[in-house]
Amino acid sequence: MEPFSDQFMEFHPIHGTNVRLDYSGTQATRVESFANGVCFSKQPLKPGEIFLIEIEDKELGWCGHLRVGLTAQDPRSLEAVPEYSIPDLTDLGNSWVFAITRNHNKIIEVLEAVEEGLDGGQRLGRGEAEDEHQEEAAPNVKTKTFFTDTHLYIDSVRIPRDKLVGRSRPGRFSHILDDLYKTNALPPTARRSRIGVLYVPKGQDLADMHIVINGEDMGASAKGIPTIEPLYAVVDVFAATKCVRIVQVEYGFSSLQTLCRKTIQKHIVHRMALDWLELPEALKHYCKYE
């Protein structure tokens, strides 16, 4: 199943008191403190549709990072946007939110019983209990995909890989850093990392929530989510994460802009070579960063 999305992804106008959205509604910046940065998708997500964001800026001095997930709470029905997604929003019920940490670890199926013992606000990845079983679980860990496929497959869902992986800021060593993003070797909390959330149908009126980090599926981080009510994406611009922007994913035919970018990138050795081409500055910028 390849979801067809004709909607332009935006943040909901209802958000935490410390959040400021840009004119397009696609960039969220926390302007004060470390909390009150909870944001929602403007529209509920469709089955298999990914809500993808990129970390634009960070702020030193705080402990903790971005938090993402899903909620069946309609933002318009909230008396006030919770100060924290974990535990304030999850305590309201029908919300599944995970903290993204520096340690990139998949959720391993063999440790499912351990994970189910934690609540909806658990840390994404291995905890202390999982480390104790690391050697036992190792044979079940899937080999890392090195992006030879054009799509990411999660059960019956098919997502184009083109936008799932971030790119470093153009510079002398950007070609090396780009390879690190592609192999998901950098911390997921780094600038330019791309993190997405979606749900995959599992039987009648149920689904599993998946979090995708730099093009790699982290596994079913929440199972048996009821889909009777619409599900909104949750992005908590928390602590060390200062600013995020939405990345639009094209499920059908690529736009003319995307086709031009792919053609140009295919014929250059390094992104810095774009500066030598007689192209509009806006197109150069798009080719460098997307």
Backbone bond lengths (Angstrom), bond angles and torsions (degrees), N, CA, C in turn:
res aa  C-N    CA-C-N  psi(-1)  N-CA   C-N-CA  omega(-1)  CA-C   N-CA-C  phi
1 M - - - 1.458 - - 1.514 109.03 -
2 E 1.326 115.86 123.16 1.460 120.79 174.90 1.513 107.91 -111.87
3 P 1.336 118.80 109.18 1.461 120.20 -176.39 1.519 110.87 -63.18
4 F 1.326 116.11 141.26 1.458 119.95 175.65 1.521 107.89 -106.27
5 S 1.309 116.14 117.14 1.455 120.54 -177.58 1.513 109.76 -115.86
6 D 1.328 117.00 119.81 1.446 120.74 177.59 1.531 111.22 -105.85
7 Q 1.336 116.03 8.33 1.453 118.71 -178.82 1.522 111.22 -100.23
8 F 1.317 114.45 142.61 1.453 121.91 176.54 1.525 107.36 -82.72
9 M 1.332 116.51 119.70 1.460 120.47 -175.65 1.537 110.99 -71.00
10 E 1.322 115.34 131.81 1.458 121.74 177.30 1.523 109.73 -140.66
11 F 1.331 115.38 162.92 1.457 120.14 170.89 1.527 109.36 -81.32
12 H 1.315 115.14 149.66 1.465 121.35 178.66 1.529 109.28 -69.13
13 P 1.331 117.69 141.45 1.475 119.32 177.37 1.520 113.71 -64.13
14 I 1.337 116.56 -17.21 1.465 120.65 174.65 1.524 108.07 -92.30
15 H 1.320 117.03 122.04 1.466 121.49 -175.62 1.520 110.01 -157.10
16 G 1.322 116.68 179.76 1.457 121.78 179.66 1.518 112.16 -62.22
17 T 1.325 116.09 153.94 1.463 121.22 -174.41 1.527 113.55 -66.50
18 N 1.333 117.67 -20.30 1.465 120.38 -179.24 1.529 112.96 -96.49
19 V 1.328 116.56 8.45 1.471 121.02 -177.93 1.527 110.51 -98.84
20 R 1.319 115.27 138.40 1.455 121.88 171.80 1.526 107.89 -124.04
21 L 1.331 115.63 129.45 1.455 121.27 177.44 1.520 109.78 -97.31
22 D 1.342 116.36 149.46 1.462 119.06 176.09 1.524 109.08 -79.05
23 Y 1.333 116.67 179.11 1.463 121.63 -174.36 1.524 112.40 -61.48
24 S 1.348 117.18 -28.32 1.461 120.45 -177.86 1.518 113.35 -86.20
25 G 1.329 116.50 -11.99 1.461 120.33 -177.22 1.505 114.06 75.38
26 T 1.349 116.75 14.94 1.465 120.41 -176.67 1.526 112.77 -111.76
27 Q 1.316 118.58 -4.29 1.461 121.37 178.57 1.521 109.39 -125.73
28 A 1.333 115.41 127.71 1.465 121.41 -178.17 1.523 109.48 -118.31
29 T 1.326 115.74 126.31 1.460 121.66 -178.85 1.519 109.49 -123.80
30 R 1.317 116.83 131.22 1.468 120.63 174.32 1.525 107.02 -86.24
31 V 1.320 116.98 119.23 1.459 120.81 -170.54 1.529 113.61 -95.78
32 E 1.332 117.11 -15.42 1.457 120.47 -179.44 1.524 110.39 -143.39
33 S 1.344 115.31 157.45 1.457 123.06 170.63 1.532 111.33 53.52
34 F 1.345 116.44 -153.41 1.461 121.64 -178.65 1.523 111.44 -126.55
35 A 1.336 117.25 -7.07 1.463 121.94 -174.99 1.532 109.86 -121.95
36 N 1.331 115.79 -168.33 1.469 122.25 -177.53 1.527 111.30 55.23
37 G 1.335 114.89 40.06 1.455 119.96 -179.70 1.513 113.48 -114.57
38 V 1.333 117.82 21.52 1.463 121.63 -176.55 1.532 110.64 -74.86
39 C 1.346 115.17 129.31 1.465 122.11 178.01 1.531 109.24 -126.51
40 F 1.323 115.26 159.55 1.459 121.52 178.06 1.524 109.41 -130.66
41 S 1.321 116.42 159.77 1.466 119.56 171.03 1.528 108.02 -71.09
42 K 1.316 115.59 146.77 1.463 119.70 -177.77 1.516 111.28 -66.26
43 Q 1.336 115.69 -37.06 1.464 121.41 -179.87 1.529 109.54 -118.52
44 P 1.328 118.04 152.82 1.475 119.54 173.49 1.528 109.72 -61.34
45 L 1.330 115.80 151.19 1.457 120.39 178.12 1.523 110.57 -80.85
46 K 1.322 115.22 147.78 1.466 120.86 172.13 1.530 108.52 -87.44
47 P 1.333 117.87 159.09 1.469 119.76 177.80 1.533 111.09 -56.03
48 G 1.324 116.55 129.25 1.452 121.53 178.59 1.512 114.95 78.80
49 E 1.320 118.10 0.60 1.467 121.98 -178.96 1.526 109.18 -89.73
50 I 1.315 116.92 125.84 1.459 120.76 -175.99 1.520 111.24 -93.41
51 F 1.326 116.00 136.92 1.465 122.28 171.70 1.522 105.66 -101.27
52 L 1.331 116.14 106.82 1.455 122.67 -169.14 1.523 110.72 -111.08
53 I 1.333 116.41 128.93 1.459 120.54 177.94 1.531 109.76 -127.07
54 E 1.315 115.16 156.54 1.456 121.68 175.73 1.519 108.98 -119.93
55 I 1.327 116.90 137.99 1.465 121.09 177.68 1.521 108.33 -76.09
56 E 1.322 116.69 115.49 1.461 122.22 -176.87 1.525 112.62 -91.60
57 D 1.326 116.14 -38.20 1.456 118.86 -176.09 1.520 110.03 -150.80
58 K 1.329 114.85 153.55 1.463 121.77 179.29 1.528 109.33 -126.30
59 E 1.328 115.21 166.38 1.469 120.58 -178.98 1.534 109.05 -134.99
60 L 1.297 116.03 121.47 1.456 120.99 -178.81 1.532 110.80 -72.16
61 G 1.318 115.12 156.44 1.457 119.84 173.82 1.512 114.74 100.98
62 W 1.330 118.05 -7.25 1.451 121.13 179.76 1.518 110.66 -113.30
63 C 1.323 115.62 152.44 1.467 121.85 178.58 1.527 108.28 -106.37
64 G 1.311 116.69 123.66 1.459 120.98 -178.46 1.515 110.75 116.97
65 H 1.337 114.99 163.22 1.461 119.45 -174.76 1.520 110.14 -140.57
66 L 1.307 114.34 -166.63 1.455 123.70 -178.35 1.534 112.21 -54.20
67 R 1.341 114.78 147.78 1.457 120.81 174.94 1.523 108.30 -130.55
68 V 1.325 117.11 136.72 1.465 120.70 -177.34 1.520 109.88 -136.95
69 G 1.327 115.51 159.50 1.455 119.67 178.43 1.512 111.77 170.65
70 L 1.322 115.16 -156.57 1.459 123.08 -179.14 1.521 109.79 -130.95
71 T 1.316 115.49 154.64 1.458 120.06 174.46 1.522 109.71 -146.20
72 A 1.336 115.15 144.70 1.462 121.17 173.20 1.522 110.41 -94.11
73 Q 1.323 116.82 2.19 1.459 121.64 176.55 1.532 108.80 -77.47
74 D 1.311 116.72 118.85 1.456 120.05 175.81 1.524 107.97 -71.10
75 P 1.343 118.16 121.51 1.481 119.68 -178.43 1.522 113.16 -52.59
76 R 1.334 117.27 -31.18 1.468 120.22 -178.89 1.520 112.37 -70.58
77 S 1.332 116.26 -18.82 1.470 119.58 -178.14 1.524 112.63 -90.58
78 L 1.333 117.22 -7.20 1.463 120.27 -178.24 1.529 111.08 -76.75
79 E 1.322 116.03 133.58 1.462 119.36 174.82 1.524 110.50 -64.38
80 A 1.307 115.45 -38.36 1.465 122.01 175.19 1.517 107.59 -153.20
81 V 1.327 117.06 146.03 1.456 120.16 176.89 1.527 108.21 -69.42
82 P 1.332 118.50 127.20 1.466 120.86 -178.49 1.526 112.24 -57.26
83 E 1.317 115.30 148.61 1.461 120.30 179.64 1.527 110.77 -65.52
84 Y 1.325 116.50 -37.56 1.466 122.44 -179.70 1.530 109.31 -127.27
85 S 1.329 116.41 145.48 1.462 119.18 173.04 1.520 110.56 -73.68
86 I 1.362 115.41 -33.14 1.457 122.87 175.59 1.533 107.86 -123.86
87 P 1.333 119.26 117.24 1.480 128.09 6.57 1.524 114.08 -100.67
88 D 1.335 119.19 -3.22 1.468 120.70 -169.70 1.527 112.90 -58.04
89 L 1.332 116.78 -51.70 1.459 119.66 -178.59 1.517 111.37 -70.00
90 T 1.340 117.69 -43.94 1.466 120.10 -179.09 1.526 111.29 -63.90
91 D 1.317 117.12 -29.88 1.473 120.34 178.51 1.530 112.23 -68.57
92 L 1.330 117.23 -19.87 1.469 120.30 177.41 1.527 111.27 -73.70
93 G 1.326 116.40 -15.49 1.458 121.37 179.53 1.517 112.37 92.79
94 N 1.330 115.80 158.86 1.467 122.56 178.52 1.523 112.29 53.79
95 S 1.320 116.47 38.74 1.459 122.67 176.01 1.518 108.33 -139.11
96 W 1.327 115.58 136.50 1.460 121.70 -177.51 1.523 107.59 -130.52
97 V 1.315 116.35 105.37 1.463 121.49 -173.03 1.521 109.66 -129.36
98 F 1.322 115.88 139.55 1.457 121.78 -178.84 1.519 110.68 -127.10
99 A 1.332 115.40 144.14 1.459 120.91 175.66 1.519 109.67 -86.38
100 I 1.314 116.64 130.92 1.454 122.15 175.82 1.528 108.00 -86.80
101 T 1.316 116.86 125.55 1.460 120.56 -177.81 1.526 110.54 -112.31
102 R 1.310 116.50 172.47 1.464 121.44 178.71 1.520 112.16 -66.07
103 N 1.325 116.54 -26.54 1.467 120.51 -177.91 1.514 109.86 -83.56
104 H 1.311 116.35 114.20 1.463 120.95 178.35 1.522 108.42 -84.07
105 N 1.335 116.04 110.77 1.462 120.81 179.33 1.512 109.27 -142.89
106 K 1.283 115.95 136.38 1.455 119.62 174.46 1.523 110.71 -75.98
107 I 1.321 115.56 157.64 1.459 120.63 170.68 1.527 106.74 -83.29
108 I 1.298 117.92 120.29 1.461 122.44 -172.91 1.524 110.19 -95.17
109 E 1.329 115.72 128.97 1.459 121.14 -174.11 1.524 112.71 -59.86
110 V 1.328 118.44 -34.57 1.452 120.53 -176.60 1.525 111.80 -65.09
111 L 1.341 115.60 -20.05 1.464 119.65 -179.84 1.524 111.44 -102.70
112 E 1.297 115.72 24.56 1.456 121.06 -176.32 1.532 111.56 -57.17
113 A 1.314 116.22 -40.05 1.467 119.25 -178.81 1.524 111.13 -63.02
114 V 1.318 116.33 -37.37 1.470 120.08 178.45 1.518 109.89 -64.95
115 E 1.354 116.38 -45.63 1.456 120.62 -177.69 1.524 111.64 -65.24
116 E 1.336 117.40 -37.40 1.459 119.99 -177.97 1.520 111.92 -68.24
117 G 1.313 116.51 -16.12 1.452 119.68 177.62 1.510 113.29 -77.21
118 L 1.360 116.61 -8.19 1.457 121.31 179.83 1.513 109.17 -100.96
119 D 1.363 116.46 161.48 1.464 119.35 -178.48 1.521 110.36 -87.01
120 G 1.365 115.36 -176.37 1.457 121.10 -176.46 1.502 113.99 -66.00
121 G 1.335 118.62 -9.22 1.450 120.38 -179.78 1.501 112.97 -105.47
122 Q 1.315 117.10 25.95 1.454 120.10 -176.74 1.527 111.38 -70.91
123 R 1.305 116.87 163.67 1.455 122.20 178.01 1.520 109.28 -74.12
124 L 1.319 116.25 137.56 1.455 120.25 177.28 1.507 108.83 -73.24
125 G 1.338 116.89 120.41 1.458 119.96 178.26 1.508 111.52 112.53
126 R 1.311 116.39 -161.28 1.449 121.31 -173.90 1.515 112.43 -80.07
127 G 1.317 115.03 138.85 1.446 120.77 171.75 1.517 108.32 -107.79
128 E 1.321 117.21 -171.35 1.457 120.07 -178.07 1.520 111.42 -61.64
129 A 1.345 115.58 -38.57 1.466 118.92 -178.69 1.519 110.95 -63.51
130 E 1.339 116.31 -34.03 1.458 118.70 -178.61 1.521 111.40 -74.12
131 D 1.335 116.93 -35.48 1.457 120.05 -179.27 1.525 111.34 -58.90
132 E 1.344 116.38 -33.29 1.457 120.27 -179.10 1.525 110.93 -64.20
133 H 1.348 117.46 -26.55 1.455 121.77 -176.82 1.520 111.68 -106.46
134 Q 1.318 116.85 15.24 1.455 120.60 -173.25 1.524 112.30 -57.81
135 E 1.328 117.59 -45.68 1.455 120.33 -178.04 1.521 111.41 -66.22
136 E 1.341 114.85 -37.69 1.459 118.97 -179.74 1.523 111.17 -66.35
137 A 1.345 116.12 -36.21 1.458 119.87 -175.80 1.507 113.11 -83.88
138 A 1.317 117.90 -16.77 1.462 121.74 -172.27 1.524 114.39 -52.04
139 P 1.339 120.82 -42.38 1.465 120.06 -178.23 1.516 113.28 -62.54
140 N 1.345 117.50 -21.02 1.450 120.45 -177.21 1.518 113.14 -91.65
141 V 1.322 117.87 -3.10 1.448 120.78 -179.47 1.520 108.96 -76.77
142 K 1.331 116.15 128.81 1.453 119.83 -178.64 1.529 110.14 -74.38
143 T 1.309 116.23 147.82 1.449 121.11 176.83 1.517 109.63 -64.56
144 K 1.336 116.99 137.80 1.449 121.84 -177.73 1.526 110.84 -65.02
145 T 1.326 115.42 135.73 1.455 120.58 177.90 1.508 109.45 -82.09
146 F 1.329 116.98 134.93 1.455 120.54 -178.60 1.524 111.72 -106.08
147 F 1.332 116.40 34.17 1.452 122.67 168.14 1.525 113.56 61.66
148 T 1.325 115.02 45.94 1.453 119.44 174.55 1.528 109.85 -90.33
149 D 1.328 118.02 -16.25 1.458 122.06 179.61 1.520 110.40 -93.89
150 T 1.321 115.23 155.47 1.459 120.35 179.13 1.522 111.91 -83.91
151 H 1.341 116.89 -16.62 1.460 121.07 -178.14 1.530 110.92 -130.82
152 L 1.315 114.81 153.17 1.460 122.16 171.15 1.519 107.21 -97.73
153 Y 1.327 116.64 127.58 1.454 121.49 -179.10 1.524 109.66 -106.57
154 I 1.321 115.60 125.65 1.465 122.18 174.74 1.523 106.27 -126.71
155 D 1.316 115.81 100.81 1.466 121.18 -172.23 1.531 108.67 54.97
156 S 1.325 117.49 -120.29 1.465 120.46 -177.96 1.526 113.02 -90.19
157 V 1.331 116.68 -0.57 1.470 120.76 -177.05 1.527 110.26 -91.18
158 R 1.327 115.78 138.38 1.457 122.55 -179.03 1.529 108.41 -123.98
159 I 1.359 116.96 119.74 1.461 121.25 -176.66 1.525 109.10 -121.64
160 P 1.329 118.75 127.54 1.467 120.54 177.41 1.525 111.17 -59.47
161 R 1.337 116.35 134.19 1.463 120.79 -177.84 1.528 113.49 -78.06
162 D 1.305 116.65 -14.88 1.454 121.00 -168.64 1.527 113.75 -49.82
163 K 1.329 117.09 -41.72 1.462 120.65 -175.48 1.527 113.66 -102.72
164 L 1.319 117.54 -1.51 1.466 119.54 -172.40 1.523 113.98 -75.65
165 V 1.332 117.09 -19.47 1.465 120.82 -176.29 1.515 110.11 -111.84
166 G 1.333 116.26 130.51 1.453 121.05 179.03 1.519 112.22 -76.04
167 R 1.306 115.68 168.33 1.459 122.07 178.10 1.517 108.02 -127.36
168 S 1.312 116.56 145.92 1.460 121.20 -179.53 1.520 110.14 -70.34
169 R 1.296 115.94 166.31 1.455 119.76 173.41 1.526 108.53 -66.87
170 P 1.329 117.88 137.36 1.466 119.89 -177.24 1.522 111.68 -55.71
171 G 1.311 117.16 132.64 1.454 121.88 -179.46 1.506 110.78 -175.13
172 R 1.294 114.70 -173.95 1.451 121.07 -173.89 1.527 113.12 -62.16
173 F 1.335 115.92 -35.34 1.466 119.60 -176.22 1.521 112.33 -111.61
174 S 1.332 117.16 19.72 1.462 119.64 -175.61 1.526 112.50 -64.33
175 H 1.356 117.39 -30.33 1.469 118.87 179.54 1.525 111.20 -66.15
176 I 1.348 116.79 -31.50 1.464 120.48 177.05 1.523 110.02 -73.42
177 L 1.331 116.11 -45.08 1.458 120.72 -179.51 1.528 111.08 -63.73
178 D 1.327 116.51 -36.71 1.463 119.21 179.20 1.519 111.71 -61.34
179 D 1.332 116.53 -39.15 1.464 119.83 177.51 1.528 110.80 -64.53
180 L 1.331 117.03 -34.30 1.465 120.47 178.20 1.524 110.73 -68.04
181 Y 1.334 116.59 -37.49 1.463 119.16 174.91 1.523 110.53 -64.47
182 K 1.329 116.31 -43.27 1.461 120.44 -176.65 1.525 112.13 -63.00
183 T 1.319 116.76 -35.55 1.465 120.05 179.90 1.527 111.89 -93.50
184 N 1.327 115.99 6.28 1.463 122.42 177.84 1.524 111.06 56.95
185 A 1.339 116.60 40.45 1.462 121.18 -178.08 1.524 112.06 -90.70
186 L 1.334 117.53 -18.81 1.456 120.76 178.80 1.529 110.09 -85.39
187 P 1.327 117.82 156.21 1.469 119.26 176.93 1.530 110.18 -58.26
188 P 1.322 117.80 138.27 1.468 120.05 -179.81 1.515 113.23 -65.50
189 T 1.348 117.01 -12.47 1.461 120.63 179.12 1.525 112.30 -89.36
190 A 1.345 117.42 1.58 1.459 121.11 -178.10 1.528 110.97 -72.45
191 R 1.327 116.04 156.23 1.457 119.78 173.01 1.523 109.50 -58.71
192 R 1.309 116.10 144.71 1.459 125.64 179.79 1.525 113.44 79.08
193 S 1.326 118.42 -5.17 1.457 119.20 174.31 1.526 109.36 -66.12
194 R 1.316 115.15 144.29 1.461 120.37 179.04 1.523 109.69 -115.85
195 I 1.309 114.84 128.06 1.462 121.91 -174.95 1.523 108.70 -128.90
196 G 1.322 115.78 129.18 1.456 120.16 -178.61 1.515 112.28 -128.78
197 V 1.326 115.15 157.78 1.456 121.05 177.98 1.521 108.28 -133.09
198 L 1.326 116.03 141.79 1.463 121.97 178.76 1.515 108.70 -154.47
199 Y 1.341 115.77 168.78 1.461 118.61 172.81 1.522 109.52 -126.56
200 V 1.338 113.93 144.55 1.461 122.60 -176.04 1.524 108.59 -114.39
201 P 1.328 118.34 122.97 1.472 120.94 -179.18 1.524 112.25 -56.37
202 K 1.328 115.24 137.88 1.467 122.45 178.57 1.523 108.22 -139.23
203 G 1.302 116.87 85.77 1.456 119.02 -178.72 1.513 111.28 80.77
204 Q 1.326 115.69 -172.13 1.458 121.64 -174.82 1.528 111.05 -74.68
205 D 1.334 115.89 120.95 1.470 123.76 174.92 1.524 113.40 58.94
206 L 1.340 117.52 26.38 1.457 121.08 176.60 1.530 109.29 -134.41
207 A 1.332 115.44 156.48 1.463 119.56 -179.62 1.518 109.57 -156.26
208 D 1.340 115.03 162.73 1.469 122.10 172.40 1.523 108.46 -109.04
209 M 1.321 115.72 141.46 1.462 120.54 176.64 1.523 109.76 -93.52
210 H 1.324 116.57 133.07 1.457 122.43 177.86 1.523 109.63 -121.57
211 I 1.319 115.42 142.12 1.460 121.62 173.71 1.525 107.44 -114.41
212 V 1.322 115.97 131.20 1.464 123.00 -178.36 1.521 108.70 -112.60
213 I 1.335 116.58 125.00 1.465 121.70 -179.74 1.522 109.00 -117.85
214 N 1.319 115.86 118.13 1.465 121.60 179.82 1.525 112.59 47.65
215 G 1.319 114.57 45.77 1.456 120.79 174.97 1.502 115.94 84.50
216 E 1.329 118.14 0.96 1.464 120.97 -178.22 1.520 110.97 -114.36
217 D 1.316 115.45 128.16 1.462 121.48 179.65 1.518 109.89 -73.11
218 M 1.336 116.63 128.71 1.466 121.41 179.72 1.523 113.36 -85.85
219 G 1.327 116.72 0.16 1.457 119.27 -178.26 1.519 111.21 95.46
220 A 1.310 116.49 176.98 1.468 121.70 -179.89 1.524 109.19 -76.29
221 S 1.305 116.70 101.15 1.465 120.44 -177.55 1.517 112.61 -82.78
222 A 1.319 117.90 -18.65 1.466 122.20 173.05 1.518 107.38 -145.86
223 K 1.330 116.69 131.58 1.457 121.24 -174.86 1.520 111.49 -116.63
224 G 1.327 115.06 153.57 1.455 120.28 176.24 1.510 114.38 67.46
225 I 1.326 117.19 33.97 1.466 120.99 179.00 1.528 109.06 -73.85
226 P 1.324 119.10 127.91 1.469 120.40 177.60 1.525 110.84 -69.45
227 T 1.322 116.49 135.70 1.464 120.58 -178.44 1.528 112.21 -112.87
228 I 1.323 116.17 16.91 1.475 119.83 177.76 1.520 109.92 -63.43
229 E 1.350 116.28 -41.92 1.454 121.42 177.09 1.533 109.41 -93.00
230 P 1.336 117.98 150.55 1.465 120.55 177.09 1.527 110.95 -59.37
231 L 1.321 116.37 144.79 1.454 122.18 -179.08 1.527 110.23 -112.01
232 Y 1.327 115.87 124.33 1.461 122.61 178.50 1.526 109.54 -101.92
233 A 1.319 116.62 146.25 1.462 120.33 173.09 1.526 109.24 -74.16
234 V 1.330 116.01 145.50 1.463 122.72 176.64 1.527 108.03 -118.26
235 V 1.324 116.65 130.63 1.460 122.75 174.21 1.519 107.48 -131.41
236 D 1.322 116.24 115.83 1.458 121.50 179.69 1.528 108.30 -103.48
237 V 1.343 115.85 107.29 1.468 121.45 179.70 1.533 106.46 -79.43
238 F 1.313 114.53 83.23 1.463 121.51 -166.08 1.529 111.91 -108.48
239 A 1.331 116.25 141.60 1.468 125.24 168.36 1.534 112.62 52.08
240 A 1.335 117.92 -113.59 1.467 121.40 -173.43 1.526 112.88 -70.03
241 T 1.321 118.09 -15.72 1.464 120.96 175.26 1.518 108.28 -85.71
242 K 1.310 116.53 120.42 1.466 121.94 -173.79 1.524 112.96 -100.71
243 C 1.331 116.73 -40.58 1.461 120.51 -173.12 1.528 110.07 -148.70
244 V 1.319 116.83 137.89 1.463 122.24 176.33 1.522 108.74 -133.56
245 R 1.331 116.10 155.43 1.465 120.52 174.83 1.513 109.33 -132.89
246 I 1.318 115.79 150.83 1.459 121.67 179.15 1.522 109.49 -80.87
247 V 1.327 115.62 137.10 1.461 122.15 174.66 1.523 107.59 -106.20
248 Q 1.316 116.88 123.59 1.458 121.49 -179.17 1.531 109.34 -78.51
249 V 1.322 117.01 131.89 1.460 122.85 179.82 1.522 109.33 -107.56
250 E 1.320 116.38 129.53 1.460 121.70 -179.66 1.519 109.60 -97.61
251 Y 1.323 116.98 117.90 1.465 121.19 -176.78 1.524 112.30 -93.67
252 G 1.319 116.65 -30.01 1.456 120.26 -178.12 1.515 110.99 -97.04
253 F 1.326 116.45 -134.00 1.454 121.01 178.50 1.523 109.79 -70.13
254 S 1.328 116.22 139.71 1.459 120.58 179.23 1.521 110.34 -67.06
255 S 1.330 115.58 147.75 1.452 120.49 176.89 1.526 109.70 -71.27
256 L 1.324 116.68 163.20 1.460 121.13 178.11 1.524 110.25 -61.02
257 Q 1.318 116.78 -36.70 1.465 121.65 178.25 1.525 110.91 -61.48
258 T 1.322 116.32 -43.94 1.460 120.87 179.57 1.524 111.40 -66.75
259 L 1.334 116.84 -41.83 1.464 120.38 179.02 1.524 111.30 -62.32
260 C 1.331 117.05 -40.98 1.464 120.89 177.64 1.526 110.33 -63.11
261 R 1.332 116.01 -43.20 1.463 119.78 -179.61 1.523 110.94 -61.98
262 K 1.326 117.30 -45.99 1.462 120.53 -179.04 1.523 111.66 -62.29
263 T 1.333 116.61 -40.27 1.461 120.65 -179.28 1.521 111.00 -65.26
264 I 1.326 116.48 -43.37 1.467 120.87 -179.64 1.523 110.35 -66.01
265 Q 1.329 116.86 -46.15 1.465 120.56 -177.75 1.528 111.57 -64.10
266 K 1.322 116.60 -30.50 1.457 120.84 -179.05 1.523 112.27 -67.15
267 H 1.340 116.96 -24.78 1.454 120.91 -173.16 1.525 113.64 -110.30
268 I 1.322 117.68 15.44 1.459 119.98 175.65 1.524 109.38 -122.71
269 V 1.320 115.84 149.42 1.460 121.26 -178.01 1.513 111.07 -78.27
270 H 1.333 115.85 -38.90 1.455 121.11 -174.36 1.523 108.62 -147.25
271 R 1.313 116.32 148.66 1.463 119.46 -177.22 1.523 113.84 -59.29
272 M 1.342 116.84 -30.69 1.448 119.32 -179.72 1.527 111.67 -64.59
273 A 1.338 116.73 -19.92 1.462 120.62 178.48 1.523 111.93 -67.55
274 L 1.329 116.75 -16.56 1.462 120.17 177.55 1.526 111.64 -60.51
275 D 1.333 116.41 -30.20 1.464 120.16 -178.95 1.518 111.98 -63.86
276 W 1.331 117.29 -21.18 1.461 120.86 -178.19 1.523 111.97 -87.77
277 L 1.335 116.77 -11.14 1.457 120.28 -177.19 1.526 111.20 -88.48
278 E 1.317 115.86 147.48 1.458 121.13 177.96 1.532 108.86 -86.75
279 L 1.322 114.02 79.18 1.456 121.88 -179.00 1.525 109.44 -127.09
280 P 1.325 117.98 155.32 1.470 120.18 174.36 1.527 110.69 -58.35
281 E 1.317 117.24 142.38 1.463 121.42 -177.55 1.523 112.00 -58.53
282 A 1.321 116.46 -37.17 1.468 119.72 -179.96 1.532 110.97 -62.50
283 L 1.350 116.35 -39.43 1.462 120.14 179.43 1.523 110.73 -70.28
284 K 1.333 117.11 -38.13 1.469 120.42 176.16 1.525 110.49 -59.91
285 H 1.312 115.65 -45.51 1.477 120.75 -179.31 1.529 110.24 -61.72
286 Y 1.323 116.55 -42.67 1.471 120.95 -179.33 1.532 110.30 -63.95
287 C 1.337 116.68 -41.71 1.464 120.43 -179.24 1.524 112.03 -69.34
288 K 1.309 116.83 -30.12 1.461 120.47 -179.35 1.522 112.21 -74.84
289 Y 1.313 116.46 -38.22 1.463 119.65 -169.28 1.518 114.05 -102.34
290 E 1.302 119.33 -24.55 1.467 119.84 -176.14 1.518 111.59 -92.56
